[in-house]
């Protein structure tokens, strides 16, 4: 999960209907669909899928932090 997330390109853009000063940051829907195979098409990213990827990534990072903390503690002893 984390490797797919890290490798996914992120872009900055402004929608045509927004003022030019309004900027957005995120993946393109096609890249998201390719990376995760989620959603009903590659034209939109469903918020439930984006949130799910974020939550799964947070869980994976938490597990890594716990493992690293245990390793640091072991090395201190």
NULO-398708 format. One record per residue: y, x, z of N, C-alpha, C in turn; chain; residue number from 1; residue in three letters. Coordinates in steps of 0.001 Angstrom, whole numbers, plus 500000, padded with zeros to 6 digits. Example, Ala and Ser with C-alpha at 12.3 -4.5 7.8 and 13.67 -1.06 7.14 Angstrom:
<recs>
{nc2 = 494310; nc1 = 513190; nc3 = 507800; cac2 = 495500; cac1 = 512300; cac3 = 507800; cc2 = 496700; cc1 = 513200; cc3 = 507800; chaine = A; num = 1; residu = ALA}
{nc2 = 497750; nc1 = 512850; nc3 = 507080; cac2 = 498940; cac1 = 513670; cac3 = 507140; cc2 = 500030; cc1 = 512900; cc3 = 507870; chaine = A; num = 2; residu = SER}
</recs>
This chain:
<recs>
{nc2 = 498813; nc1 = 500833; nc3 = 500000; cac2 = 500000; cac1 = 500000; cac3 = 500000; cc2 = 501257; cc1 = 500882; cc3 = 500000; chaine = A; num = 1; residu = UNK}
{nc2 = 501291; nc1 = 501846; nc3 = 500926; cac2 = 502487; cac1 = 502681; cac3 = 501035; cc2 = 502709; cc1 = 503524; cc3 = 499786; chaine = A; num = 2; residu = UNK}
{nc2 = 501642; nc1 = 504060; nc3 = 499235; cac2 = 501793; cac1 = 504880; cac3 = 498025; cc2 = 502303; cc1 = 504052; cc3 = 496852; chaine = A; num = 3; residu = UNK}
{nc2 = 501804; nc1 = 502839; nc3 = 496721; cac2 = 502295; cac1 = 501969; cac3 = 495639; cc2 = 503766; cc1 = 501631; cc3 = 495855; chaine = A; num = 4; residu = UNK}
{nc2 = 504140; nc1 = 501397; nc3 = 497105; cac2 = 505535; cac1 = 501063; cac3 = 497422; cc2 = 506448; cc1 = 502254; cc3 = 497155; chaine = A; num = 5; residu = UNK}
{nc2 = 506012; nc1 = 503439; nc3 = 497572; cac2 = 506828; cac1 = 504641; cac3 = 497387; cc2 = 507003; cc1 = 504968; cc3 = 495907; chaine = A; num = 6; residu = UNK}
{nc2 = 505976; nc1 = 504750; nc3 = 495119; cac2 = 506038; cac1 = 505079; cac3 = 493689; cc2 = 506784; cc1 = 504038; cc3 = 492851; chaine = A; num = 7; residu = UNK}
{nc2 = 507041; nc1 = 502864; nc3 = 493417; cac2 = 507692; cac1 = 501801; cac3 = 492654; cc2 = 509188; cc1 = 502107; cc3 = 492507; chaine = A; num = 8; residu = UNK}
{nc2 = 509685; nc1 = 502113; nc3 = 491274; cac2 = 511114; cac1 = 502382; cac3 = 491084; cc2 = 511982; cc1 = 501269; cc3 = 491670; chaine = A; num = 9; residu = UNK}
{nc2 = 513116; nc1 = 501662; nc3 = 492220; cac2 = 514125; cac1 = 500714; cac3 = 492699; cc2 = 515368; cc1 = 500875; cc3 = 491837; chaine = A; num = 10; residu = UNK}
{nc2 = 516063; nc1 = 499794; nc3 = 491621; cac2 = 517260; cac1 = 499803; cac3 = 490782; cc2 = 518413; cc1 = 499132; cc3 = 491513; chaine = A; num = 11; residu = UNK}
{nc2 = 519611; nc1 = 499461; nc3 = 491084; cac2 = 520829; cac1 = 498788; cac3 = 491549; cc2 = 521387; cc1 = 498035; cc3 = 490351; chaine = A; num = 12; residu = UNK}
{nc2 = 521753; nc1 = 496778; nc3 = 490566; cac2 = 522265; cac1 = 495977; cac3 = 489464; cc2 = 523229; cc1 = 494920; cc3 = 489987; chaine = A; num = 13; residu = UNK}
{nc2 = 523914; nc1 = 494300; nc3 = 489032; cac2 = 524787; cac1 = 493155; cac3 = 489288; cc2 = 524356; cc1 = 492045; cc3 = 488351; chaine = A; num = 14; residu = UNK}
{nc2 = 524136; nc1 = 490859; nc3 = 488910; cac2 = 523816; cac1 = 489713; cac3 = 488055; cc2 = 525049; cc1 = 489347; cc3 = 487230; chaine = A; num = 15; residu = UNK}
{nc2 = 524808; nc1 = 488801; nc3 = 486051; cac2 = 525894; cac1 = 488418; cac3 = 485170; cc2 = 526835; cc1 = 487389; cc3 = 485781; chaine = A; num = 16; residu = UNK}
{nc2 = 526322; nc1 = 486556; nc3 = 486693; cac2 = 527159; cac1 = 485524; cac3 = 487301; cc2 = 527902; cc1 = 486017; cc3 = 488545; chaine = A; num = 17; residu = UNK}
{nc2 = 527568; nc1 = 487212; nc3 = 489032; cac2 = 528245; cac1 = 487776; cac3 = 490199; cc2 = 529501; cc1 = 488520; cc3 = 489785; chaine = A; num = 18; residu = UNK}
{nc2 = 530419; nc1 = 488664; nc3 = 490712; cac2 = 531571; cac1 = 489536; cac3 = 490497; cc2 = 531049; cc1 = 490959; cc3 = 490355; chaine = A; num = 19; residu = UNK}
{nc2 = 531720; nc1 = 491778; nc3 = 489562; cac2 = 531232; cac1 = 493141; cac3 = 489298; cc2 = 531127; cc1 = 493998; cc3 = 490559; chaine = A; num = 20; residu = UNK}
{nc2 = 531786; nc1 = 493600; nc3 = 491630; cac2 = 531718; cac1 = 494366; cac3 = 492872; cc2 = 530453; cc1 = 494056; cc3 = 493682; chaine = A; num = 21; residu = UNK}
{nc2 = 529739; nc1 = 492974; nc3 = 493302; cac2 = 528528; cac1 = 492582; cac3 = 494027; cc2 = 527346; cc1 = 493345; cc3 = 493442; chaine = A; num = 22; residu = UNK}
{nc2 = 526676; nc1 = 494112; nc3 = 494297; cac2 = 525540; cac1 = 494908; cac3 = 493841; cc2 = 524279; cc1 = 494500; cc3 = 494596; chaine = A; num = 23; residu = UNK}
{nc2 = 523148; nc1 = 494633; nc3 = 493932; cac2 = 521849; cac1 = 494330; cac3 = 494519; cc2 = 520966; cc1 = 495563; cc3 = 494369; chaine = A; num = 24; residu = UNK}
{nc2 = 519987; nc1 = 495691; nc3 = 495265; cac2 = 519061; cac1 = 496812; cac3 = 495229; cc2 = 517649; cc1 = 496284; cc3 = 495374; chaine = A; num = 25; residu = UNK}
{nc2 = 516755; nc1 = 496737; nc3 = 494534; cac2 = 515364; cac1 = 496325; cac3 = 494653; cc2 = 514570; cc1 = 496692; cc3 = 493424; chaine = A; num = 26; residu = UNK}
{nc2 = 513297; nc1 = 496318; nc3 = 493446; cac2 = 512437; cac1 = 496595; cac3 = 492289; cc2 = 512645; cc1 = 495552; cc3 = 491195; chaine = A; num = 27; residu = UNK}
{nc2 = 512313; nc1 = 495925; nc3 = 489997; cac2 = 512254; cac1 = 494964; cac3 = 488912; cc2 = 510946; cc1 = 494187; cc3 = 489068; chaine = A; num = 28; residu = UNK}
{nc2 = 510971; nc1 = 492936; nc3 = 488707; cac2 = 509794; cac1 = 492076; cac3 = 488893; cc2 = 508568; cc1 = 492635; cc3 = 488163; chaine = A; num = 29; residu = UNK}
{nc2 = 508771; nc1 = 493205; nc3 = 486993; cac2 = 507644; cac1 = 493751; cac3 = 486239; cc2 = 506995; cc1 = 494915; cc3 = 486993; chaine = A; num = 30; residu = UNK}
{nc2 = 507825; nc1 = 495769; nc3 = 487591; cac2 = 507297; cac1 = 496901; cac3 = 488359; cc2 = 506560; cc1 = 496419; cc3 = 489604; chaine = A; num = 31; residu = UNK}
{nc2 = 507097; nc1 = 495400; nc3 = 490263; cac2 = 506457; cac1 = 494833; cac3 = 491446; cc2 = 505092; cc1 = 494249; cc3 = 491086; chaine = A; num = 32; residu = UNK}
{nc2 = 505039; nc1 = 493497; nc3 = 489997; cac2 = 503781; cac1 = 492885; cac3 = 489561; cc2 = 502756; cc1 = 493953; cc3 = 489196; chaine = A; num = 33; residu = UNK}
{nc2 = 503198; nc1 = 495009; nc3 = 488538; cac2 = 502296; cac1 = 496095; cac3 = 488171; cc2 = 501765; cc1 = 496804; cc3 = 489416; chaine = A; num = 34; residu = UNK}
{nc2 = 502634; nc1 = 497038; nc3 = 490375; cac2 = 502249; cac1 = 497779; cac3 = 491573; cc2 = 501318; cc1 = 496987; cc3 = 492478; chaine = A; num = 35; residu = UNK}
{nc2 = 501573; nc1 = 495686; nc3 = 492627; cac2 = 500859; cac1 = 494918; cac3 = 493645; cc2 = 500003; cc1 = 493782; cc3 = 493098; chaine = A; num = 36; residu = UNK}
{nc2 = 500195; nc1 = 493382; nc3 = 491853; cac2 = 499395; cac1 = 492307; cac3 = 491288; cc2 = 499591; cc1 = 490976; cc3 = 491994; chaine = A; num = 37; residu = UNK}
{nc2 = 500780; nc1 = 490751; nc3 = 492507; cac2 = 501065; cac1 = 489511; cac3 = 493237; cc2 = 501974; cc1 = 488603; cc3 = 492421; chaine = A; num = 38; residu = UNK}
{nc2 = 501975; nc1 = 487338; nc3 = 492751; cac2 = 502865; cac1 = 486382; cac3 = 492096; cc2 = 502227; cc1 = 485722; cc3 = 490892; chaine = A; num = 39; residu = UNK}
{nc2 = 502902; nc1 = 484697; nc3 = 490408; cac2 = 502369; cac1 = 483920; cac3 = 489292; cc2 = 502788; cc1 = 484470; cc3 = 487933; chaine = A; num = 40; residu = UNK}
{nc2 = 503792; nc1 = 485364; nc3 = 487917; cac2 = 504207; cac1 = 485992; cac3 = 486659; cc2 = 504963; cc1 = 487281; cc3 = 486984; chaine = A; num = 41; residu = UNK}
{nc2 = 505332; nc1 = 488017; nc3 = 485939; cac2 = 506036; cac1 = 489279; cac3 = 486159; cc2 = 507536; cc1 = 489156; cc3 = 485884; chaine = A; num = 42; residu = UNK}
{nc2 = 508047; nc1 = 487935; nc3 = 486015; cac2 = 509478; cac1 = 487696; cac3 = 485777; cc2 = 510257; cc1 = 487456; cc3 = 487063; chaine = A; num = 43; residu = UNK}
{nc2 = 509539; nc1 = 487156; nc3 = 488151; cac2 = 510185; cac1 = 486885; cac3 = 489438; cc2 = 509326; cc1 = 487467; cc3 = 490556; chaine = A; num = 44; residu = UNK}
{nc2 = 509999; nc1 = 487856; nc3 = 491625; cac2 = 509295; cac1 = 488305; cac3 = 492820; cc2 = 509440; cc1 = 487200; cc3 = 493860; chaine = A; num = 45; residu = UNK}
{nc2 = 508322; nc1 = 486605; nc3 = 494242; cac2 = 508358; cac1 = 485571; cac3 = 495269; cc2 = 508657; cc1 = 486230; cc3 = 496615; chaine = A; num = 46; residu = UNK}
{nc2 = 509550; nc1 = 485628; nc3 = 497378; cac2 = 509927; cac1 = 486208; cac3 = 498664; cc2 = 508739; cc1 = 486359; cc3 = 499602; chaine = A; num = 47; residu = UNK}
{nc2 = 507789; nc1 = 485444; nc3 = 499528; cac2 = 506607; cac1 = 485551; cac3 = 500385; cc2 = 505829; cc1 = 486822; cc3 = 500039; chaine = A; num = 48; residu = UNK}
{nc2 = 505768; nc1 = 487192; nc3 = 498765; cac2 = 505077; cac1 = 488407; cac3 = 498353; cc2 = 505856; cc1 = 489654; cc3 = 498767; chaine = A; num = 49; residu = UNK}
{nc2 = 507165; nc1 = 489637; nc3 = 498553; cac2 = 507991; cac1 = 490777; cac3 = 498962; cc2 = 507899; cc1 = 490979; cc3 = 500469; chaine = A; num = 50; residu = UNK}
{nc2 = 507980; nc1 = 489886; nc3 = 501226; cac2 = 507865; cac1 = 489987; cac3 = 502680; cc2 = 506486; cc1 = 490479; cc3 = 503094; chaine = A; num = 51; residu = UNK}
{nc2 = 505451; nc1 = 490004; nc3 = 502428; cac2 = 504096; cac1 = 490441; cac3 = 502739; cc2 = 503910; cc1 = 491932; cc3 = 502513; chaine = A; num = 52; residu = UNK}
{nc2 = 504451; nc1 = 492436; nc3 = 501406; cac2 = 504374; cac1 = 493867; cac3 = 501125; cc2 = 505127; cc1 = 494646; cc3 = 502204; chaine = A; num = 53; residu = UNK}
{nc2 = 506296; nc1 = 494168; nc3 = 502586; cac2 = 507069; cac1 = 494850; cac3 = 503641; cc2 = 506311; cc1 = 494842; cc3 = 504965; chaine = A; num = 54; residu = UNK}
{nc2 = 505735; nc1 = 493710; nc3 = 505332; cac2 = 505007; cac1 = 493624; cac3 = 506602; cc2 = 503764; cc1 = 494504; cc3 = 506594; chaine = A; num = 55; residu = UNK}
{nc2 = 503025; nc1 = 494502; nc3 = 505500; cac2 = 501842; cac1 = 495355; cac3 = 505403; cc2 = 502237; cc1 = 496825; cc3 = 505479; chaine = A; num = 56; residu = UNK}
{nc2 = 503359; nc1 = 497173; nc3 = 504866; cac2 = 503835; cac1 = 498552; cac3 = 504904; cc2 = 504279; cc1 = 498949; cc3 = 506306; chaine = A; num = 57; residu = UNK}
{nc2 = 504939; nc1 = 498054; nc3 = 507001; cac2 = 505346; cac1 = 498328; cac3 = 508384; cc2 = 504113; cc1 = 498540; cc3 = 509257; chaine = A; num = 58; residu = UNK}
{nc2 = 503100; nc1 = 497707; nc3 = 509068; cac2 = 501860; cac1 = 497873; cac3 = 509836; cc2 = 501220; cc1 = 499231; cc3 = 509546; chaine = A; num = 59; residu = UNK}
{nc2 = 501185; nc1 = 499621; nc3 = 508272; cac2 = 500601; cac1 = 500910; cac3 = 507901; cc2 = 501390; cc1 = 502063; cc3 = 508513; chaine = A; num = 60; residu = UNK}
{nc2 = 502708; nc1 = 501968; nc3 = 508487; cac2 = 503538; cac1 = 503010; cac3 = 509096; cc2 = 503329; cc1 = 503067; cc3 = 510602; chaine = A; num = 61; residu = UNK}
{nc2 = 503205; nc1 = 501926; nc3 = 511239; cac2 = 502952; cac1 = 501882; cac3 = 512680; cc2 = 501634; cc1 = 502589; cc3 = 513011; chaine = A; num = 62; residu = UNK}
{nc2 = 500599; nc1 = 502301; nc3 = 512236; cac2 = 499314; cac1 = 502956; cac3 = 512474; cc2 = 499425; cc1 = 504467; cc3 = 512312; chaine = A; num = 63; residu = UNK}
{nc2 = 500210; nc1 = 504914; nc3 = 511339; cac2 = 500411; cac1 = 506358; cac3 = 511151; cc2 = 501173; cc1 = 506966; cc3 = 512314; chaine = A; num = 64; residu = UNK}
{nc2 = 502196; nc1 = 506284; nc3 = 512797; cac2 = 502969; cac1 = 506785; cac3 = 513937; cc2 = 502074; cc1 = 506910; cc3 = 515163; chaine = A; num = 65; residu = UNK}
{nc2 = 501265; nc1 = 505904; nc3 = 515422; cac2 = 500357; cac1 = 505939; cac3 = 516578; cc2 = 499404; cc1 = 507124; cc3 = 516453; chaine = A; num = 66; residu = UNK}
{nc2 = 498842; nc1 = 507326; nc3 = 515266; cac2 = 497916; cac1 = 508442; cac3 = 515052; cc2 = 498625; cc1 = 509778; cc3 = 515243; chaine = A; num = 67; residu = UNK}
{nc2 = 499845; nc1 = 509901; nc3 = 514737; cac2 = 500600; cac1 = 511144; cac3 = 514897; cc2 = 500986; cc1 = 511389; cc3 = 516353; chaine = A; num = 68; residu = UNK}
{nc2 = 501352; nc1 = 510336; nc3 = 517064; cac2 = 501667; cac1 = 510480; cac3 = 518487; cc2 = 500440; cc1 = 510948; cc3 = 519268; chaine = A; num = 69; residu = UNK}
{nc2 = 499281; nc1 = 510421; nc3 = 518942; cac2 = 498045; cac1 = 510837; cac3 = 519600; cc2 = 497750; cc1 = 512304; cc3 = 519282; chaine = A; num = 70; residu = UNK}
{nc2 = 497966; nc1 = 512703; nc3 = 518041; cac2 = 497739; cac1 = 514095; cac3 = 517650; cc2 = 498717; cc1 = 515033; cc3 = 518376; chaine = A; num = 71; residu = UNK}
{nc2 = 499959; nc1 = 514649; nc3 = 518486; cac2 = 500951; cac1 = 515459; cac3 = 519207; cc2 = 500539; cc1 = 515592; cc3 = 520680; chaine = A; num = 72; residu = UNK}
{nc2 = 500131; nc1 = 514498; nc3 = 521263; cac2 = 499689; cac1 = 514536; cac3 = 522658; cc2 = 498479; cc1 = 515451; cc3 = 522818; chaine = A; num = 73; residu = UNK}
{nc2 = 497536; nc1 = 515360; nc3 = 521877; cac2 = 496366; cac1 = 516232; cac3 = 521932; cc2 = 496758; cc1 = 517698; cc3 = 521830; chaine = A; num = 74; residu = UNK}
{nc2 = 497683; nc1 = 518011; nc3 = 520940; cac2 = 498132; cac1 = 519394; cac3 = 520759; cc2 = 498915; cc1 = 519907; cc3 = 521976; chaine = A; num = 75; residu = UNK}
{nc2 = 499640; nc1 = 519028; nc3 = 522629; cac2 = 500373; cac1 = 519431; cac3 = 523854; cc2 = 499428; cc1 = 519851; cc3 = 524966; chaine = A; num = 76; residu = UNK}
{nc2 = 498277; nc1 = 519182; nc3 = 525030; cac2 = 497306; cac1 = 519513; cac3 = 526092; cc2 = 496667; cc1 = 520816; cc3 = 525743; chaine = A; num = 77; residu = UNK}
</recs>
